Amino acid sequence: MSRFEKKTVVITGASRGIGAAIAKRFSQEGASLVVSANEESVHSVADEIKRDGGRAIAFVGDVTHKASVVALYDAAEAAFGSVDVSIQNAGVITIARIENMTEAEWDKVMAVNTKGVFLCAQEAISRMRKHKRGGRIISTASGQAREGFIFTPHYAASKMGVVGITQSLAKEVATEKITVNAFCPGIIETDMWAYNDHAWGKLLGDYAPGELMKEWVEGIPMKRAGTGEDVAGLVAFLASDDAAYITGQTINVDGGLIMS
């Protein structure tokens, strides 16, 4: 398919996991990609896309700093002329008992997961308004945007904040052909979930590596963890013309986990 020919897609948190899978999906559908992360390994994602015949540049930056975010969208316009889709995917998590959780942990999770979404959406919308072509703002929330989980109050708060930002911005830009949506991944096979399995496993019982995640996957109606590609399919739909009348929504992609 070539639904995104002549479209520029900016993705944060794109050095691995869900972000990298989303980038590759958009490239397969003809988009020009700006893949961003706070680590140099994001260059390997851009290089892989180019080796496969796609168009991509990498940008190493920090979504919690306004100047870095402005530079990211400047780079997108300089390379490809516009910003049509902005995907706020950068995210972090830490897991700790409340008495052991530090103020620094709280601040970092809120800064990346919530402030970072706001700063990127703010900058993307300003570029979309300038080009007057409409656009798509799509952000990564979490199952914890639906229901907070033990030992992660800061993460739950940060992801519930993403839902609030999504709804508010969707109302503000609704008449400008800009849609604003979010999605809630469930248990996805990523580095983050490897950490989750280890950290929650230590606090919830004497779990060996992989045991807790296996137990939780058994509670998913589809009986499997999700993949980055599962998530990328939803994101591509939300960015497409088929989703032009969908805005202010936060959609689960979790194999039915929220029902269990």
C-alpha positions as CSV (number, residue, x, y, z in Angstrom):
1,M,0.0,0.0,0.0
2,S,1.0,3.6,-0.5
3,R,-1.4,5.5,1.8
4,F,1.3,7.8,3.0
5,E,3.1,8.8,-0.2
6,K,4.2,12.4,0.1
7,K,3.5,12.4,3.8
8,T,6.0,13.1,6.5
9,V,5.8,11.2,9.8
10,V,7.7,12.1,13.0
11,I,8.0,9.4,15.6
12,T,9.6,9.8,19.0
13,G,10.9,6.8,21.0
14,A,11.7,5.2,17.7
15,S,15.0,3.5,18.4
16,R,13.4,0.2,19.3
17,G,10.2,-1.6,20.3
18,I,6.9,-0.2,19.4
19,G,8.4,3.0,17.9
20,A,10.7,1.2,15.5
21,A,7.9,-1.1,14.4
22,I,5.6,1.9,13.7
23,A,8.4,3.6,11.7
24,K,8.9,0.5,9.5
25,R,5.2,0.2,8.9
26,F,4.9,3.8,7.7
27,S,7.9,3.4,5.5
28,Q,6.3,0.3,3.9
29,E,3.3,2.5,3.1
30,G,5.4,5.2,1.4
31,A,5.9,7.8,4.1
32,S,9.0,9.9,4.7
33,L,10.2,9.2,8.3
34,V,11.8,11.3,11.0
35,V,12.8,8.8,13.7
36,S,13.8,10.3,17.0
37,A,15.0,9.0,20.4
38,N,17.4,10.1,23.1
39,E,20.0,7.4,22.1
40,E,22.3,7.1,19.1
41,S,20.9,3.7,18.2
42,V,18.0,5.5,16.5
43,H,20.3,6.0,13.6
44,S,20.3,2.2,13.0
45,V,16.5,2.3,12.5
46,A,16.8,5.1,9.9
47,D,19.6,3.2,8.2
48,E,17.5,0.0,8.0
49,I,14.6,1.9,6.5
50,K,16.9,3.4,3.9
51,R,18.5,0.1,3.0
52,D,15.0,-1.2,2.4
53,G,14.3,1.6,-0.1
54,G,12.6,4.0,2.2
55,R,13.2,7.7,3.1
56,A,14.3,8.4,6.7
57,I,16.4,10.6,8.8
58,A,17.3,10.1,12.5
59,F,17.3,12.8,15.2
60,V,18.8,12.4,18.7
61,G,17.0,14.6,21.1
62,D,15.1,15.0,24.4
63,V,11.3,15.4,24.3
64,T,11.3,17.1,27.7
65,H,13.2,20.2,26.5
66,K,11.3,22.7,24.3
67,A,14.4,23.6,22.3
68,S,15.1,20.0,21.4
69,V,11.5,19.5,20.3
70,V,11.6,22.6,18.1
71,A,14.8,21.3,16.5
72,L,13.2,18.0,15.8
73,Y,10.3,19.5,13.8
74,D,12.7,21.9,12.2
75,A,14.7,18.9,11.0
76,A,11.5,17.3,9.6
77,E,10.6,20.4,7.6
78,A,14.1,20.9,6.4
79,A,14.4,17.3,5.2
80,F,10.9,16.7,3.8
81,G,9.1,20.0,3.7
82,S,6.2,19.4,6.1
83,V,4.9,17.5,9.1
84,D,1.7,15.5,8.4
85,V,1.7,12.9,11.2
86,S,3.3,13.2,14.7
87,I,3.5,10.2,16.9
88,Q,4.4,10.8,20.5
89,N,5.8,7.4,21.6
90,A,8.7,8.2,23.9
91,G,8.1,6.8,27.3
92,V,9.7,5.5,30.4
93,I,8.7,3.5,33.5
94,T,10.1,2.7,36.9
95,I,8.6,0.3,39.4
96,A,9.0,0.6,43.2
97,R,7.1,0.5,46.5
98,I,5.7,3.9,47.4
99,E,8.2,4.3,50.3
100,N,11.1,3.7,48.0
101,M,10.0,5.8,45.0
102,T,12.0,9.0,44.6
103,E,11.0,12.4,43.6
104,A,13.4,12.2,40.7
105,E,11.7,9.1,39.5
106,W,8.3,10.8,39.6
107,D,9.6,13.9,37.8
108,K,11.3,11.9,35.0
109,V,8.3,9.7,34.3
110,M,6.0,12.7,34.2
111,A,8.4,14.8,32.1
112,V,8.9,12.2,29.4
113,N,5.5,10.6,29.3
114,T,3.2,13.6,29.7
115,K,5.2,16.8,29.2
116,G,6.9,15.2,26.2
117,V,3.6,14.4,24.6
118,F,2.4,18.0,25.2
119,L,5.6,19.6,23.8
120,C,5.6,17.5,20.7
121,A,1.9,17.8,20.0
122,Q,2.2,21.6,20.5
123,E,5.0,21.9,18.0
124,A,3.5,19.5,15.5
125,I,0.1,21.4,15.5
126,S,1.9,24.7,14.9
127,R,3.6,23.2,11.8
128,M,0.3,21.6,10.6
129,R,-1.4,25.0,10.9
130,K,1.3,26.7,9.0
131,H,1.1,24.2,6.1
132,K,-2.7,24.2,6.1
133,R,-2.9,20.5,5.1
134,G,-4.4,19.1,8.3
135,G,-2.7,16.3,10.0
136,R,-2.7,13.6,12.6
137,I,-1.5,13.7,16.2
138,I,-1.2,10.2,17.8
139,S,0.1,9.5,21.2
140,T,1.1,6.4,23.2
141,A,-0.9,5.9,26.4
142,S,-1.1,2.6,28.2
143,G,-3.4,0.1,29.8
144,Q,-2.6,2.1,32.9
145,A,-4.4,5.0,31.4
146,R,-7.5,2.8,32.0
147,E,-6.6,1.4,35.4
148,G,-3.6,2.1,37.6
149,F,-1.4,-0.8,38.7
150,I,0.5,-1.5,41.8
151,F,4.0,0.1,42.4
152,T,3.6,2.5,39.4
153,P,1.5,5.5,40.5
154,H,3.6,8.0,38.6
155,Y,3.4,5.9,35.4
156,A,-0.4,5.6,35.7
157,A,-0.8,9.3,36.3
158,S,1.5,10.1,33.3
159,K,-0.5,7.9,31.0
160,M,-3.9,9.1,32.2
161,G,-2.5,12.6,31.5
162,V,-2.0,11.6,27.9
163,V,-5.7,10.8,27.6
164,G,-6.6,14.2,28.9
165,I,-4.2,16.0,26.6
166,T,-5.6,14.0,23.7
167,Q,-9.2,15.0,24.4
168,S,-8.4,18.6,25.0
169,L,-6.4,19.1,21.9
170,A,-8.8,17.2,19.8
171,K,-11.5,19.7,20.7
172,E,-9.3,22.7,20.0
173,V,-8.2,21.6,16.4
174,A,-11.3,19.7,15.3
175,T,-12.3,22.2,12.6
176,E,-8.7,22.3,11.1
177,K,-8.6,18.8,9.7
178,I,-6.3,17.8,12.4
179,T,-7.3,14.7,14.4
180,V,-5.8,13.9,17.8
181,N,-6.0,10.3,19.1
182,A,-4.1,7.9,21.5
183,F,-3.7,4.2,21.9
184,C,-3.3,1.9,24.9
185,P,-0.9,-1.0,24.3
186,G,-1.3,-4.0,26.6
187,I,1.5,-6.5,27.2
188,I,3.8,-6.1,24.3
189,E,7.1,-8.0,23.6
190,T,9.5,-5.1,24.1
191,D,12.6,-4.2,26.2
192,M,10.3,-2.3,28.5
193,W,8.2,-5.4,29.2
194,A,11.3,-7.4,29.9
195,Y,12.1,-4.8,32.6
196,N,8.5,-4.9,33.9
197,D,8.6,-8.7,34.2
198,H,11.8,-8.5,36.2
199,A,10.9,-5.6,38.5
200,W,7.3,-6.5,39.2
201,G,8.4,-10.2,39.5
202,K,10.7,-9.2,42.4
203,L,8.0,-7.2,44.2
204,L,5.1,-9.5,43.7
205,G,6.7,-12.8,44.5
206,D,9.7,-15.1,43.9
207,Y,9.3,-15.1,40.1
208,A,12.1,-16.3,37.8
209,P,12.7,-14.2,34.6
210,G,9.8,-14.6,32.3
211,E,7.5,-16.4,34.7
212,L,5.3,-13.4,35.7
213,M,4.8,-12.2,32.1
214,K,3.9,-15.8,31.1
215,E,1.3,-15.8,33.9
216,W,-0.2,-12.5,32.9
217,V,-0.3,-13.5,29.2
218,E,-2.5,-16.5,30.2
219,G,-5.0,-13.8,31.3
220,I,-5.2,-12.3,27.9
221,P,-8.2,-13.7,25.9
222,M,-6.0,-14.1,22.8
223,K,-3.4,-16.0,25.0
224,R,-0.4,-14.2,23.6
225,A,1.6,-11.0,24.1
226,G,1.3,-8.4,21.5
227,T,4.0,-7.3,19.0
228,G,5.1,-3.9,17.8
229,E,3.6,-4.8,14.5
230,D,0.2,-5.3,16.2
231,V,0.4,-1.8,17.5
232,A,1.7,-0.4,14.2
233,G,-1.4,-1.5,12.3
234,L,-3.7,0.5,14.5
235,V,-1.5,3.6,14.4
236,A,-1.3,3.4,10.6
237,F,-5.1,3.3,10.5
238,L,-5.5,6.3,12.8
239,A,-3.1,8.2,10.6
240,S,-5.0,7.3,7.4
241,D,-7.8,9.0,5.5
242,D,-10.1,6.1,6.7
243,A,-9.8,7.6,10.2
244,A,-10.6,11.2,9.2
245,Y,-13.8,11.3,11.4
246,I,-12.2,9.8,14.5
247,T,-10.8,12.2,17.0
248,G,-10.4,12.5,20.8
249,Q,-10.3,8.7,21.2
250,T,-8.0,6.4,23.1
251,I,-8.1,2.9,21.6
252,N,-6.9,-0.3,23.3
253,V,-4.6,-2.7,21.5
254,D,-4.2,-5.4,24.0
255,G,-5.7,-8.7,22.8
256,G,-8.7,-8.1,25.0
257,L,-6.7,-7.8,28.3
258,I,-8.8,-4.9,29.5
259,M,-11.8,-7.2,29.6
260,S,-10.2,-9.9,31.7
